[in-house]
């Protein structure tokens, strides 16, 4: 089964292309214009074992908001296209990831219902050129278009870089678990409703 997608999304604020393979090896190339954001997207690819290429030309002369949010939207669209009707997937995924003093938990359900529940008390407003408030905007854009429920909790952390990195790594790991085919449910939609 081919679980790939190639999505282009163009607005007056951003021009984005996302190419992905859910059954990849974690290879990626990222060019969003925000170095730390590229680093976080690389964590998603490597820990999710998703081959992921993301290019974005955004209105960074204003700030990073539109770039980060719209990349989340476009990535969500690509995941939705690649996963199709969700037949045979595990559906649920979770991960705890530590990095030194920081610890985060991410839980995902490819339920067909968008929902984001995030609790991160970032210890700094900026990491490099990345506004930590935009973490929420990225994941909100993602869930709205991937049609999943996502719970994100940073349980511990004193360094904002570490806090963010544990979140994005755990997100990649949770995606990997949820989107992995379940050999015991091959060809079955994992819902009593019969659709997701």
Buried (B, 14 or more C-beta within 10 A) or exposed (E): EEBBBEBEBEEEBBBBBBBBBBBBEBBBBBEBBBEBBBBBBBBBBBBBBBBBBBBBBBBBEEEBBBBBBBBBBBBBBBBBBBBEEBBBBBBBBBBBBBBEEBBBBBBBBBBBEBBBEBEBEBBEEEBEEBBBBBBBBBBBBBBBBBBBBBBBBBBEBEBBBBBBBBBBBBBBBBBBBBBBBEEEBEEEBBEEEEEB
